[in-house]
Amino acid sequence: MDLKPIKRLTFRLDYTLNPVRLPEGDFDTRLGSARAPISITPNLIWYHRVQYDNVSDTLGYDSRFIWQFRPGANLFIVLNQNIDRENSHLTWLESELTVKVNISFRFRHH
């Protein structure tokens, strides 16, 4: 399901059910996620996603800041966090911050 309340903001909800059948036993995996990309400008996007799965019983969050500072050149700042839901309390298991610059070079061969 997608919802676009204003021009630069979109909410998306997803749910996936996968029945798994194995000789050792059957189980179902359930994956739910909510996403919210915010287009600040055409070259600057801030993207959020929260995701839960029943197998690991963890909640994942990632936030991505993507800036195209010139054509073919992007800066990515990504924060990933995994959160455990133990005894109705939230416990941060890990956090990771990544910064990446991607630049494309084009060469003309005569």
C-alpha positions as CSV (number, residue, x, y, z in Angstrom):
1,M,0.0,0.0,0.0
2,D,1.3,3.4,-0.9
3,L,0.2,6.8,0.5
4,K,1.5,10.1,-0.9
5,P,0.1,12.9,1.5
6,I,2.3,15.6,-0.1
7,K,4.4,15.9,-3.3
8,R,7.8,15.1,-1.7
9,L,6.7,12.4,0.8
10,T,5.6,8.8,0.2
11,F,4.7,6.1,2.8
12,R,4.7,2.5,1.7
13,L,3.6,-0.5,3.8
14,D,4.5,-4.1,2.8
15,Y,3.7,-7.5,4.2
16,T,5.0,-10.8,3.0
17,L,4.0,-14.3,4.1
18,N,6.1,-17.2,3.0
19,P,5.1,-20.7,4.0
20,V,8.2,-22.9,4.2
21,R,7.8,-26.7,4.0
22,L,10.8,-28.8,4.9
23,P,11.3,-32.5,5.8
24,E,12.4,-31.3,9.3
25,G,9.2,-29.3,9.8
26,D,7.0,-26.5,8.5
27,F,7.0,-22.9,9.4
28,D,5.9,-19.5,8.1
29,T,8.0,-16.4,7.7
30,R,6.4,-13.1,8.0
31,L,8.0,-9.8,7.0
32,G,6.5,-6.4,7.5
33,S,8.0,-3.1,6.5
34,A,7.2,0.6,6.4
35,R,9.1,2.9,4.1
36,A,9.2,6.7,3.9
37,P,11.3,8.4,1.2
38,I,11.4,12.2,1.5
39,S,12.5,14.1,-1.6
40,I,13.9,17.3,-0.1
41,T,15.1,18.4,-3.6
42,P,15.4,16.5,-6.8
43,N,19.1,15.8,-5.9
44,L,18.6,15.2,-2.2
45,I,16.6,12.2,-0.8
46,W,16.2,11.0,2.8
47,Y,14.9,7.5,3.0
48,H,13.6,5.6,6.1
49,R,12.7,2.0,6.5
50,V,11.5,0.0,9.5
51,Q,11.3,-3.8,9.1
52,Y,10.2,-6.7,11.3
53,D,10.4,-10.5,10.7
54,N,9.0,-13.2,12.9
55,V,11.9,-15.6,12.5
56,S,14.6,-13.5,14.1
57,D,12.0,-11.5,16.1
58,T,14.0,-8.4,15.5
59,L,13.2,-4.9,14.3
60,G,15.5,-3.3,11.7
61,Y,15.8,0.4,11.0
62,D,17.8,2.1,8.3
63,S,18.0,5.7,7.3
64,R,19.7,6.7,4.0
65,F,20.7,10.2,3.0
66,I,21.5,10.4,-0.7
67,W,22.8,13.5,-2.3
68,Q,23.6,13.8,-6.0
69,F,26.1,16.7,-5.8
70,R,26.7,16.6,-9.6
71,P,25.6,14.3,-12.4
72,G,27.2,10.9,-11.9
73,A,28.4,11.7,-8.4
74,N,26.5,10.7,-5.2
75,L,27.1,10.9,-1.5
76,F,25.5,8.1,0.6
77,I,25.2,8.3,4.4
78,V,23.5,5.1,5.8
79,L,22.6,4.3,9.4
80,N,21.5,0.7,10.1
81,Q,20.2,-0.5,13.4
82,N,18.9,-3.9,14.7
83,I,16.7,-3.9,17.7
84,D,15.6,-7.0,19.7
85,R,12.2,-7.2,21.3
86,E,13.0,-9.2,24.4
87,N,10.4,-9.4,27.2
88,S,8.4,-6.4,25.8
89,H,11.6,-4.2,26.0
90,L,13.6,-2.9,23.0
91,T,17.3,-3.6,23.1
92,W,19.7,-2.2,20.5
93,L,21.8,-5.1,19.2
94,E,24.0,-3.2,16.7
95,S,24.3,0.1,14.9
96,E,26.3,0.7,11.8
97,L,27.1,4.0,10.1
98,T,28.4,4.0,6.5
99,V,29.6,6.9,4.3
100,K,30.2,6.3,0.7
101,V,31.0,8.5,-2.3
102,N,30.2,7.2,-5.8
103,I,31.7,9.1,-8.8
104,S,31.4,8.0,-12.4
105,F,34.1,8.9,-14.8
106,R,33.5,9.0,-18.5
107,F,36.3,8.8,-21.0
108,R,36.0,9.7,-24.7
109,H,38.2,7.7,-26.9
110,H,39.0,9.2,-30.3
